[in-house]
C-alpha cells in the first residue's frame, strides 16, 4: 500500500526539536506533579519533593555547570538540535527553574506541612518554643551540637572558606561588644554538620511531635560561639558546586588513582547555584556571598522555607514503618513462573530461557545465579560488568567468595559511573583483595552494559550461562526501578558473551556477534536498519509499527530517522520517561508519532525496542537509551528476545504502558506534557499497579 507523496521537509529544522536541558526540566516537573497529586499518600508526596530536589542538585552540578563553563570561555555556538546557544539555555533554565522551585515551596508550605500537622507532626521555630522547651534544646545544643561546630572567621588573615558542595551554612554578622576594640562589622561562617540529625525533636508531647531544624537550633544559640561579639544577623544559605569530573585517561598510568584525585577535587568545584533562606537573611550578606562565590544573580534562589528538601528522604525512611496509611501500599516482588524455590537456577536455565521483570518479579534469582556459581564445584569462571551496585551488595560478596573458592573471576568495574565513582573505587579494591581480576573498561568509553557469563563443566562438556539486562546489578534499586532481564544457555549467546568479555579485557579486533549488538559500533546502525525495514514494509503492506520504551531520547540521527518513518506512514509509539528531544504530532514531520512519559511510584528504567517487520516481530532489550552519549561514548548491549512466549510477555508489558491513563502524560507538538485524558466510562489503568496484580495472579496459580 503506497502512501501519498509528501513534499520534502527539512528535518534538521530546530523548531522540530526540544532542547535537551529544557526537556529534562519538563521531566523533573512531572516528578514535582507527583508531589502535588492529591491521590498520592502524604509521605510519598514529601518523598517526591525530595526526589525533585535531588534531581535538581545533580542537574546544576553537571548540566548547568557545563553550560556555565562554555559561557566563561566564550563558546557561543548553538547546540545542534533546538539551536540554542549556551547563554540562551542558561537564561531559559533559570526562568523555568525559579518557577518550579516556587511551586515546590508553595506546595510544601501551604499544603504538605499543614497536612503533617493534622498527623500531629509540626515543624516549629526556636522562637516559638516556651521557656522549658528552649532550656531542653539548649542542653541538647551544648551536649551534641556545640562540640561539632567550627566557626570560621573571615578577615585579612583568614579568607573566605572553601565550603563543601551541597552543605548548609550560616553566615553570621558580628559587632564587637566593647567599642574600644577594633571597629567594624565582622563576618563568620558556621557549617551545619551533615553528620547530625537534620530534624531535631523537641520534647515530645502526648500524641504529638514538634520538630526544629538543626540550622535553626544552631542559629538560636550561635552567640555561644562568639564571646565578646554581638550577633547582628544570621543568614542560612546553601551552595551547589560544579561536580563534573575531567578524567585524563590517555596519560593516566593508574586510572584508579586518577579518579580518586578527581573525587577530592569535586567537593570544591566552582559554585553554580546559591540558595538563601527567607525570611531572615541579610541583604548585605547576600551581596557579599554572591561576589565571593562569583554566582550570577539568576542562579541565586531566595527560598521561602527551609533549604534542601532532600532531608525528606530520611524523614520518609524513619516514618514510613510507623505511618503505613501515609505510604503506598507495600508491593511484594514475586518469583517468576516456574522458578520454584530450591531448584537450581542452572537446571532451570538449561531447560529454557527465563525472563524477569523487576520489581514485579524478584531480583533474588539474579543474586542466586551468581551465588550458586560461586559455590558450585563445576563452575570454572564468572565474568561480569558492574556499573552501580548497592552499599552492602550480595553480588559483590558472591564474587569475592567465588574467587576465594578458586574460580576464575573477571569483573569489569566502571569507575566513571557518575556519582558512584567513590563506591566503585571501594568495590574494585575489595574485589582485587579477594583475588578477582578487575578491569576498568576501555579508554574514553564508559562500560554501561549489564552482562554476566558463567562457564561451567558438565561431564566432558563446557556449558555457558548468560544473564543480560536493562538495569544494574543493584539489589536495592531493583526494588524501585522497573527493569527487564534474561537468563539463557543458548550456545550462540554464550559464544557472544565470551567474545564480548575477551574484547573488553584483551587486545583483539572487534568480534562479530551472533545475537549481540554493541555500542559504540553497531547499535545505532542496527536500529536505523530496522527502522528502514519498517518503512519498506509500510510502503508495501501498510503495516509499519515501532514501539520503543526508554529513559531518554536525544540522538538526532535516530530522531530524524523516526521522522522519516512517520512521514512514510509508520505508526511510532514511544514511552520515554525523561528527556525527549523529539516532538510528536507536527504535520508533515511527526504526525504519526506519539510520545508518552510514565512517572509513578516506580522509576521506569527498562529499554525495549519493538519492530513489527511485516508480522515477523522483532523485539530487543538493551542497556542503552537512544542518546548520543550511549551510542557514541559507552559500551552498551542490545540483544534480541528469541523465545516466543517471552516475546509475548514483553509485548503485553509495552501495550499496558501505552494504555496507562493514570500516571501517563503525553507530549504535544509544542513539547508540552499533559496527563492522558480519560473518558468518564473508561476504567482507570495504572500500568505499574496492574503489573503487580498480574505478578500476584501468576504466583498464586503456581502454588
MARKOLSE-80537 format. One line per 8 residues: number of its first residue (from 0); their letters; for each residue x negated, y, z of C-alpha. Coordinates in steps of 0.05 Angstrom, whole numbers. Each point is the difference from the previous one (the first is absolute). Layout:
MARKOLSE-80537
NUM	a	X:Y:Z; ... $
***
This chain:
MARKOLSE-80537
0	xxxxxxxx	0:0:0; -37:61:-25; 9:64:41; 11:65:-35; -61:41:-18; -18:56:47; -42:62:-13; -70:-2:26 $
8	xxxxxxxx	-7:26:71; -65:26:31; -2:-47:59; -58:37:31; 44:61:14; -12:19:74; 75:12:8; 10:-76:-4 $
16	xxxxxxxx	-43:-15:62; 3:10:75; -62:26:33; -32:-54:42; -6:40:65; 70:30:-4; 28:-69:-15; -34:-26:62 $
24	xxxxxxxx	32:56:41; 67:-21:-29; -13:-70:26; -17:27:69; 64:41:-3; 37:-67:-8; -35:-25:63; 24:63:35 $
32	xxxxxxxx	71:-13:-24; -2:-66:39; -13:42:63; 60:42:-18; 45:-59:-16; 54:-5:55; 10:-74:-16; -70:-16:24 $
40	xxxxxxxx	-9:-13:75; -31:56:41; -69:-31:14; -6:-19:-73; 14:71:-20; -56:24:47; -47:-52:-31; 16:26:-69 $
48	xxxxxxxx	-20:70:24; -66:-31:23; -9:-34:-68; 14:65:-36; -53:35:42; -51:-55:-8; 10:0:-75; -8:75:-2 $
56	xxxxxxxx	-65:-4:40; -31:-48:-50; 26:41:-59; -36:63:26; -63:-39:19; -8:-29:-70; 44:30:-55; 4:73:24 $
64	xxxxxxxx	-73:-2:20; -19:-23:-69; 39:56:-34; -30:52:47; -70:-25:-18; 17:9:-74; 22:72:12; -62:16:41 $
72	xxxxxxxx	-46:-20:-58; 42:38:-50; 31:-60:-35; 63:25:-35; 15:-54:-52; 72:-24:1; 12:-73:19; 17:-43:-60 $
80	xxxxxxxx	73:-17:12; 42:58:27; -53:51:-20; -9:35:67; -66:31:22; -27:-15:70; 21:69:25; 70:-8:-28 $
88	xxxxxxxx	6:-68:33; -23:27:67; 51:57:-3; 57:-48:-16; -23:-49:53; -2:55:53; 69:26:-18; 32:-70:1 $
96	xxxxxxxx	-37:-24:62; 20:61:41; 73:-14:-19; -6:-73:21; -35:14:66; 53:52:17; 53:-52:-14; -37:-52:41 $
104	xxxxxxxx	-3:44:62; 71:25:-9; 23:-73:3; -44:-14:61; 22:61:40; 73:5:-19; 19:-73:-8; -48:-53:24 $
112	xxxxxxxx	-23:29:66; 72:16:21; 18:-72:-16; -58:-23:43; 28:42:57; 65:-39:-5; -43:-62:12; -27:34:63 $
120	xxxxxxxx	-68:16:-30; -18:73:0; -62:37:-23; -10:58:49; -50:57:9; -44:7:61; 31:68:13; 68:-33:8 $
128	xxxxxxxx	-21:-48:55; 17:12:72; -54:12:53; -3:-72:22; -7:-26:-71; -54:51:-15; -38:-23:62; 4:-72:-24 $
136	xxxxxxxx	-25:19:-69; -57:39:31; -23:-63:36; 4:-38:-65; -39:54:-36; -56:1:51; -5:-76:6; 8:-22:-72 $
144	xxxxxxxx	-7:59:-48; -50:50:29; -59:-49:2; 7:-14:-75; 5:73:-23; -59:39:-29; 9:76:-7; -42:26:-58 $
152	xxxxxxxx	-18:74:6; -13:41:-63; -52:55:2; -67:20:-31; -33:-63:26; 58:-48:-9; 31:3:-69; 70:-24:-20 $
160	xxxxxxxx	1:-75:16; 7:-54:-52; 69:-25:16; 21:-71:-14; 46:-15:-59; 74:-3:19; -16:21:72; 46:45:40 $
168	xxxxxxxx	-36:58:33; 14:58:45; -30:68:-17; -5:39:65; -9:75:3; -33:24:65; -18:64:36; -50:7:58 $
176	xxxxxxxx	35:10:67; -54:47:25; -4:62:-42; -75:11:15; -13:-64:-38; -14:1:-74; 59:33:-33; 40:-28:-57 $
184	xxxxxxxx	45:-59:-13; -27:-70:-5; 25:-60:-39; -8:-74:18; 26:-64:-32; 25:-60:39; 13:-64:-39; 60:-41:21 $
192	xxxxxxxx	-28:-70:15; 29:-51:-49; -16:-55:51; 55:23:47; 75:-11:-5; 30:56:-43; 67:-1:35; -9:8:76 $
200	xxxxxxxx	58:-23:42; 24:44:56; 21:-37:63; 60:-39:-27; 68:16:26; 53:-54:5; 20:-23:-70; -38:58:-31 $
208	xxxxxxxx	-69:13:-30; -32:68:-7; -62:5:-45; -51:56:-5; -50:6:-56; -72:-11:21; -22:66:-31; 54:37:39 $
216	xxxxxxxx	-26:-30:66; -71:21:-19; 22:70:-20; 38:9:65; -61:-16:43; -52:26:-49; -22:54:50; -33:-55:42 $
224	xxxxxxxx	-53:-7:-54; -19:74:-1; -14:26:70; -15:75:0; 41:12:-62; 73:16:-13; 35:-39:-54; 37:49:-45 $
232	xxxxxxxx	26:-48:-53; 0:-74:-19; 12:-20:-72; 10:-73:-19; -27:-18:-69; -19:-60:-43; -47:-6:-59; -2:-48:-58 $
240	xxxxxxxx	-66:-11:-35; -24:-24:-67; -9:-75:12; -16:-23:-71; -65:-38:-4; -55:8:-51; -35:-67:-7; -66:3:-37 $
248	xxxxxxxx	2:-73:-22; -51:3:-55; -57:20:45; 23:-36:62; -46:-55:23; 50:-21:52; 73:15:-13; 19:-18:71 $
256	xxxxxxxx	-46:54:28; 21:51:-52; 73:-9:20; -15:4:74; -36:66:-12; 59:27:-41; 48:-21:56; -38:44:49 $
264	xxxxxxxx	4:59:-48; 75:-10:-12; 17:25:71; -30:68:-16; 22:16:-71; 24:70:-20; 66:20:31; 58:-5:-51 $
272	xxxxxxxx	60:15:45; 12:38:65; 63:-13:41; 16:46:59; 56:-8:50; 55:51:8; 23:31:46; -61:21:41 $
280	xxxxxxxx	-57:9:-49; -42:63:-2; -2:37:-66; -72:21:11; -18:-73:12; 35:-20:-64; -41:51:-40; -63:-23:35 $
288	xxxxxxxx	12:-74:-14; 19:14:-73; -66:37:-10; -44:-49:38; 30:-62:-34; 4:36:-68; 71:-24:-10; 44:34:-52 $
296	xxxxxxxx	63:33:28; 45:-46:-41; -32:-59:37; 19:28:68; 62:-33:29; 35:35:57; 37:-57:34; 66:11:38 $
304	xxxxxxxx	-12:-55:50; -56:-46:22; -55:-20:-48; -17:-69:-28; 64:-41:-2; -41:-63:-13; 4:-5:76; 69:-31:-11 $
312	xxxxxxxx	-34:-64:-25; -22:-15:72; 67:25:27; 37:-48:-46; -45:-58:19; 10:13:74; 75:12:-2; 24:-49:-54 $
320	xxxxxxxx	1:-61:47; 40:40:51; 49:34:-48; 20:-56:-47; 63:38:-18; -42:57:-29; -42:-42:-49; 16:-41:-62 $
328	xxxxxxxx	26:-69:14; -59:-47:7; -11:-42:-62; -39:-65:6; -42:-25:-58; 19:-70:-23; -42:-58:-25; 9:-8:-75 $
336	xxxxxxxx	42:-57:-26; -34:-67:4; -57:26:44; 15:-45:60; -37:14:64; -57:-48:9; -6:-19:-73; -70:13:-27 $
344	xxxxxxxx	3:59:-47; -50:-34:-48; 47:-58:-8; 58:46:-15; -38:43:-50; -29:-61:-35; 72:-21:-14; 26:68:-26 $
352	xxxxxxxx	-13:74:-2; 24:36:63; 27:71:-2; 4:46:61; 37:66:7; -22:38:62; 26:19:50; 64:-37:-17 $
360	xxxxxxxx	-43:-62:-1; -55:-8:51; -73:18:-12; -18:-59:45; -10:-49:-59; -56:46:-26; -34:0:67; 12:-75:5 $
368	xxxxxxxx	-31:-11:-69; -66:32:21; 2:-29:70; 11:-71:-26; -55:10:-51; -47:21:57; 12:-65:38; 11:-50:-57 $
376	xxxxxxxx	-61:-45:-7; 14:-8:-75; -4:75:-14; -67:19:-30; 8:75:-13; 45:60:13; -5:64:-41; 43:61:15 $
384	xxxxxxxx	7:74:-13; 17:46:59; 24:71:-9; 38:16:64; 8:-47:60; 30:8:69; -39:19:63; 2:-71:29 $
392	xxxxxxxx	4:-38:-66; 15:-75:2; -27:-2:-71; -68:26:22; -1:-50:58; 15:-58:-47; -55:22:-49; -51:5:57 $
400	xxxxxxxx	21:-69:25; -7:-28:-70; -72:25:-5; -16:-28:68; 30:-67:-23; -50:-2:-57; 45:22:-57; -28:44:-56 $
408	xxxxxxxx	37:65:15; -4:60:-47; 38:63:18; 4:63:-41; 13:56:50; 19:65:-33; -37:52:41; 31:58:-38 $
416	xxxxxxxx	73:-15:19; 20:71:18; 9:11:76; -15:-73:12; -75:8:-13; -19:-2:73; 43:-61:13; -29:-36:-61 $
424	xxxxxxxx	-72:17:19; 13:-33:67; 30:-63:-30; -56:-5:-52; -51:-2:56; 41:-51:40; 8:-46:-60; -74:3:-16 $
432	xxxxxxxx	-18:-17:72; 45:-62:-6; -37:-24:-61; 46:24:-55; -29:26:-65; 27:71:-3; -1:41:-64; 25:71:-11 $
440	xxxxxxxx	26:-1:-71; -26:37:-61; -32:68:-8; 51:57:-10; 59:-49:4; 45:-16:59; 21:-72:5; 75:5:13 $
448	xxxxxxxx	19:-70:-24; 31:-50:48; -25:-70:-12; -24:-61:39; -32:-63:-28; -7:-64:40; -43:-56:-30; 16:-69:28 $
456	xxxxxxxx	-24:-70:-15; 51:-55:-7; -32:-69:-6; -47:8:-59; 33:63:-29; -3:74:14; 66:37:7; 10:75:4 $
464	xxxxxxxx	55:38:36; 13:73:-16; 39:54:36; 16:64:-38; 40:59:26; 24:71:-8; -19:20:72; -57:-3:49 $
472	xxxxxxxx	-21:-57:45; 28:38:59; 46:-38:47; 25:65:32; 19:40:-63; 31:-64:-28; 56:11:51; 20:68:-29 $
480	xxxxxxxx	-26:0:-72; 38:-37:-54; -49:-42:-39; -1:-63:-43; -51:-55:-5; -11:-67:-33; -35:-65:20; -21:-44:-58 $
488	xxxxxxxx	-44:-60:-13; 6:4:-76; -67:-16:-30; -6:60:-45; 16:48:57; -55:-34:40; -50:9:-58; 20:73:-7 $
496	xxxxxxxx	-10:12:75; -68:-33:-1; -22:42:-59; 28:63:32; -40:-9:64; -64:-19:-37; 7:63:-41; 6:43:62 $
504	xxxxxxxx	-57:-32:38; -52:-14:-54; -29:22:-66; 45:-25:-56; 39:27:-59; 73:13:11; 34:-67:-6; 59:-18:-44 $
512	xxxxxxxx	60:-19:43; 56:-49:-13; 53:37:42; -31:59:36; -3:70:-28; -53:42:36; -9:75:5; -38:41:-20 $
520	xxxxxxxx	-7:-45:-61; 67:-26:-26; 61:18:43; 16:64:-37; -9:-31:-69; 40:-61:20; 57:42:26; -1:42:-64 $
528	xxxxxxxx	2:-63:-43; 60:-25:40; 36:67:-10; -17:0:-74; 29:-70:-6; 63:24:35; 6:57:-50; -5:-50:-57 $
536	xxxxxxxx	53:-45:30; 45:60:11; -6:22:-73; 13:-71:-24; 52:-26:49; 22:59:43; -15:-36:66; -61:37:25 $
544	xxxxxxxx	-3:7:75; -55:17:50; 7:1:76; -59:22:41; -7:10:75; -61:35:30; -23:50:51; -21:54:-48 $
552	xxxxxxxx	-1:15:-75; -51:52:-24; -37:-29:-59; 14:44:-60; -16:-54:-52; 51:-47:31; 51:55:8; -6:21:-73 $
560	xxxxxxxx	9:-73:-21; 63:-5:43; 26:64:-33; -14:-33:-67; 39:-62:23; 58:44:22; 2:34:-68; 2:-68:-33 $
568	xxxxxxxx	62:-17:43; -34:-45:51; 37:1:67; -52:19:53; 17:-5:74; -52:22:50; -1:-6:75; -55:46:23 $
576	xxxxxxxx	-4:14:75; -50:57:-1; -32:43:-53; 32:-2:-69; -29:46:-53; 50:-26:-52; 65:39:-8; 61:-42:-21 $
584	xxxxxxxx	62:21:-38; -33:52:-46; 37:-2:-68; -45:-25:-55; -54:-19:50; 25:-43:57; 75:-5:-3; -4:-76:6 $
592	xxxxxxxx	-43:2:62; 29:-3:70; -44:14:62; 20:-15:71; -36:1:66; 19:-42:61; -21:28:67; 27:-39:59 $
600	xxxxxxxx	-20:-34:65; -53:-40:-38; -55:29:-44; 10:-25:-71; -70:-23:-21; 7:-57:-50; -19:10:-74; 42:-39:-50 $
608	xxxxxxxx	1:6:-76; 56:-33:-42; 5:-3:-76; 60:-33:-34; -41:-21:-62; 61:-21:-40; 25:-45:56; -68:-34:12 $
616	xxxxxxxx	-6:41:63; -70:17:25; -9:20:73; -62:23:36; -21:18:70; -59:46:13; -43:35:51; 0:60:-48 $
624	xxxxxxxx	47:59:-7; 2:32:-68; -46:56:24; -62:23:-37; -44:-12:61; 25:-72:6; -9:-15:-74; -67:35:-9 $
632	xxxxxxxx	-36:0:68; 23:-62:37; -7:-75:-6; 73:-21:-4; 36:-64:-20; 63:-9:-40; 26:-72:-1; 60:-35:-32 $
640	xxxxxxxx	54:-40:34; 3:-66:-37; 49:-40:42; 71:13:-26; 33:-7:68; -47:52:30; 11:45:-60; 75:-2:13 $
648	xxxxxxxx	-12:19:73; -42:60:-18; 48:23:-53; 57:-3:51; -41:43:47; -10:51:-56; 75:1:-16; 17:13:73 $
656	xxxxxxxx	-47:59:0; 35:27:-62; 68:-9:34; -19:34:67; 49:57:14; -19:14:72; -75:15:3; -13:12:-74 $
664	xxxxxxxx	-9:69:-31; -2:13:-75; -43:52:-36; 32:46:-50; -31:32:-62; -26:59:41; -37:-47:48; 49:9:57 $
672	xxxxxxxx	22:-60:42; 71:-10:27; 33:-59:35; 32:-49:-47; 75:18:-1; 47:-54:23; 73:-6:-22; 53:-3:55 $
680	xxxxxxxx	17:-73:-14; -72:-22:-10; -30:-40:57; -64:27:32; -62:-38:-18; -65:11:39; -48:-45:-39; -48:-9:59 $
688	xxxxxxxx	55:-22:48; 31:-45:-54; -67:-35:-10; -5:-13:75; 70:-30:-1; -18:-45:-59; -63:-23:35; 41:-19:61 $
696	xxxxxxx	49:-39:-42; -55:-39:-34; -32:-16:67; 67:-24:28; 11:-44:-61; -69:-31:12; 17:-20:71 $
***
